[in-house]
Amino acid sequence: MPYSLVLSRFKALLLAACCAVDVAAYTARMNELVHSVEVKLPAPARETGRTNDPARTMAGILEMATQEFADKGLSGARIDAIAASTLTSKRMIYYYFGSKEGLYIAVLEEAYRRVRRIEAELHLKDLAPEAGLRQLVEFTFDHHSGNEDYVRLVMNENMARGVYMAQSKHMKELNVPAIAAIQDLYDRGVAQGIFRPGLDAIDIHASISALTFFNVSNQHTFGLIFKDGVAAPDAQSVRKQNIVEMVVRYVKA
C-alpha cells in the first residue's frame, strides 16, 4: 500500500477519535445542572465614608458654611475649611453652589427658610389672636437666643448693606409667610375688638424683630457696660416676658 494512502487513513482515524471524545464530553455535560456552575461575582466596593446623596451632601455643606460665615463673615471665611470639615472638596462645593458668594447666598436663604418653616409649625391660625401673638413673640425670642449664628449672619449682611441678599431669587418669597401670619392674627384681633386698628403688619414684625434681635446682637456689650447678668437664665426669662408684654400692649385696643 502506498505510503501516502496509509498516511491519509491514519489522519482520518485520528480525526474520528477526537470528534468522538468531544461529543462524549459535551453529551456528559448536558446532564449537569445549570446552577452547579460556580459564578464568581466581583467583590463589593469598599466603603469610603462618603455619600452619594447630593441633598445630604449639600445640607452638610450648608451647616458647616453657616458656622464659618457667621464666625468670620464672607471675606474671612475659607472654602478650604468648609471642605475639610465636611469631608468634601472645593471642587464639589463649587459644583453645587457655583462660587463662594453663591454658597454665602444659599446659607442666608437656608437660615431664613429654617425659621419660617418652624414658624409654620406654630399653627397660629388655630390660636386666638392674642394667644397667637404671644406665642409668636416667645418663639422669635427663643429662636434668636438659641441661634447666634443666625443673628451674626444677619449682622454681617447688614454690614455689607444687604448686597448679597439682594442677589437672592428666593429671599422675598421666603419671608412672605411671616408677614401673612401677623396680618391674619392682627385682622382677626381687630375684627374681635381686641387689637386697635390702623397698625401695619410689617411694622409689628419689625418691632418684634428689633426687641428680640437686640437681646442677642448686643448681649456682650450691654452686659459689660451694665454688669447686670443679662445672660443668666432667670434674667432671660424675665426679659422674654417683658418683650411679650410690650408687643401685646402696643397692639391691644
C-alpha positions in Angstrom: 0.0 0.0 0.0 1.4 3.3 -1.0 2.7 5.4 2.0 0.5 8.4 1.1 -2.6 6.2 1.3 -1.6 4.9 4.7 -0.9 8.4 6.0 -4.4 9.6 4.7 -6.2 6.8 6.5 -4.3 7.4 9.7 -5.3 11.1 9.7 -9.0 10.1 9.1 -8.9 7.7 12.1 -7.3 10.3 14.3 -9.9 12.9 13.5 -12.8 10.5 14.2 -11.3 9.7 17.6 -11.0 13.4 18.5 -14.6 14.1 17.5 -15.8 11.1 19.5 -14.1 12.4 22.6 -15.5 15.9 22.2 -19.1 14.6 21.6 -18.9 12.3 24.6 -17.6 15.1 26.8 -20.3 17.5 25.6 -23.0 14.9 26.0 -21.9 14.2 29.5 -22.1 17.9 30.4 -25.6 18.2 29.1 -26.8 16.3 32.2 -25.2 18.8 34.6 -27.5 21.2 36.5 -27.1 24.8 35.4 -26.7 26.1 39.0 -23.8 23.7 39.5 -21.6 26.0 37.6 -19.9 28.4 40.1 -20.2 32.0 39.1 -17.7 34.4 40.7 -19.1 37.9 41.4 -16.8 40.9 41.8 -16.1 41.8 45.4 -18.2 44.6 46.9 -16.7 48.0 46.8 -15.1 49.2 50.0 -16.8 51.9 52.0 -15.0 55.2 51.6 -17.0 57.2 54.2 -18.5 59.5 51.5 -22.2 59.6 50.5 -23.7 59.6 47.0 -26.7 61.6 48.3 -26.5 65.1 46.8 -29.2 66.5 49.1 -27.4 65.2 52.2 -24.1 66.5 51.0 -25.5 69.9 50.3 -27.1 70.0 53.7 -23.9 69.2 55.4 -22.0 71.9 53.4 -24.7 74.5 54.3 -24.5 73.6 58.0 -20.7 74.0 58.2 -20.7 77.0 56.0 -23.2 78.7 58.3 -20.8 78.5 61.1 -17.8 79.6 59.0 -19.6 82.7 57.6 -21.2 83.6 60.9 -17.8 83.5 62.7 -15.7 85.1 60.0 -18.0 86.9 57.6 -17.9 86.4 53.8 -14.4 87.9 53.4 -12.8 85.9 56.2 -14.5 82.6 55.6 -12.4 79.9 53.8 -13.8 77.3 51.4 -10.9 75.1 52.2 -12.0 75.0 55.9 -15.6 74.2 54.9 -14.5 71.4 52.6 -12.3 69.9 55.2 -15.0 69.9 57.9 -17.5 68.2 55.5 -15.1 65.6 54.0 -15.8 67.1 50.6 -13.7 69.1 48.2 -13.6 72.7 46.9 -14.5 71.4 43.5 -17.7 69.7 44.9 -18.7 72.9 46.7 -18.2 75.0 43.6 -20.2 72.3 41.6 -23.2 72.7 43.9 -23.1 76.4 44.7 -21.1 78.0 41.8 -18.8 80.2 43.9 -18.0 81.3 47.4 -20.6 84.1 47.1 -23.2 81.6 45.8 -22.6 79.4 48.8 -23.0 82.5 51.1 -26.3 83.4 49.5 -27.5 79.8 49.9 -26.6 80.0 53.6 -28.6 83.2 54.0 -31.6 81.6 52.3 -31.4 78.4 54.3 -31.2 80.4 57.6 -34.4 82.3 56.8 -36.1 79.2 55.3 -35.5 77.3 58.6 -37.0 79.9 60.8 -40.1 80.3 58.6 -40.5 76.5 58.5 -40.6 76.4 62.3 -42.9 79.3 62.4 -45.4 77.5 60.2 -45.4 74.6 62.8 -46.8 77.0 65.4 -50.2 76.9 63.6 -51.1 80.4 64.5 -54.3 80.3 62.5 -55.6 77.8 65.1 -55.0 80.2 68.0 -56.9 83.2 69.3 -55.3 86.5 68.2 -53.7 87.5 71.5 -52.6 84.0 72.3 -51.1 83.6 68.8 -49.3 86.9 69.0 -47.8 86.0 72.4 -46.6 82.6 71.1 -45.1 84.2 68.0 -43.1 86.7 70.1 -41.9 84.0 72.5 -40.8 81.8 69.6 -38.9 84.6 68.0 -37.1 85.4 71.3 -36.2 81.7 71.8 -35.1 81.3 68.2 -32.7 84.2 68.3 -31.4 83.3 71.7 -30.7 79.7 70.6 -29.3 80.6 67.2 -26.5 83.1 67.5 -25.2 82.1 64.1 -28.4 83.3 62.5 -28.0 86.7 64.3 -24.4 87.0 63.2 -25.2 86.2 59.6 -27.9 88.9 59.6 -25.5 91.4 61.2 -22.8 90.6 58.7 -25.2 91.0 55.8 -26.3 94.4 57.1 -22.7 95.5 57.4 -22.5 94.6 53.7 -25.6 96.7 53.1 -27.6 93.7 52.0 -25.8 93.5 48.7 -25.7 89.7 48.6 -29.2 89.2 49.9 -30.4 91.4 47.1 -29.0 88.9 44.7 -31.2 86.1 46.1 -34.0 84.9 43.9 -36.0 83.5 46.8 -35.5 85.8 49.8 -38.6 87.9 49.4 -40.9 84.9 48.9 -39.3 83.1 51.9 -40.4 85.9 54.2 -43.9 86.4 52.8 -45.4 83.8 55.2 -44.1 85.7 58.3 -46.0 88.9 57.4 -49.0 86.9 56.3 -49.2 85.2 59.7 -49.0 88.5 61.6 -51.6 90.0 59.2 -54.0 87.2 59.9 -53.6 87.5 63.7 -54.0 91.3 63.6 -57.0 91.3 61.3 -58.8 88.7 63.4 -57.9 90.7 66.5 -59.2 93.9 65.1 -62.4 92.2 64.0 -62.9 90.9 67.5 -62.2 94.3 69.1 -59.1 93.0 70.8 -56.5 94.9 68.7 -56.6 98.6 67.8 -57.0 99.4 64.1 -54.5 101.4 62.0 -51.4 99.3 62.5 -49.2 97.7 59.9 -48.2 94.1 59.9 -44.7 94.8 58.7 -44.2 97.4 61.5 -45.4 94.8 64.1 -42.9 92.3 62.6 -40.1 94.9 62.8 -40.9 95.7 66.4 -40.8 92.0 67.4 -37.5 91.5 65.5 -35.9 94.6 67.0 -36.6 93.7 70.6 -35.7 90.0 70.3 -32.7 90.6 68.0 -31.1 93.2 70.2 -31.2 90.8 73.1 -28.6 88.6 71.2 -26.7 91.0 69.0 -25.8 93.4 71.9 -25.7 91.0 74.8 -21.9 91.2 75.2 -21.5 94.9 75.1 -24.7 95.5 77.1 -23.7 93.1 79.7 -20.2 94.5 80.0 -21.4 98.1 80.3 -24.2 97.5 82.9 -22.9 94.4 84.6 -26.4 93.2 85.2 -26.1 89.5 84.2 -28.4 89.7 81.2 -27.3 86.3 80.0 -28.4 84.5 83.2 -31.4 82.1 82.6 -33.6 83.9 85.1 -32.8 87.3 83.6 -33.5 85.9 80.1 -36.9 84.6 81.2 -37.9 88.0 82.6 -36.7 89.7 79.5 -38.7 87.5 77.3 -41.9 88.1 79.2 -41.3 91.9 79.2 -40.9 91.9 75.4 -44.1 89.9 75.0 -46.0 92.4 77.2 -44.5 95.3 75.2 -45.7 94.0 71.9 -49.1 92.9 73.1 -49.8 96.1 74.9 -48.7 98.1 71.8 -51.2 96.2 69.6 -54.2 95.9 72.0 -57.1 98.2 71.9 
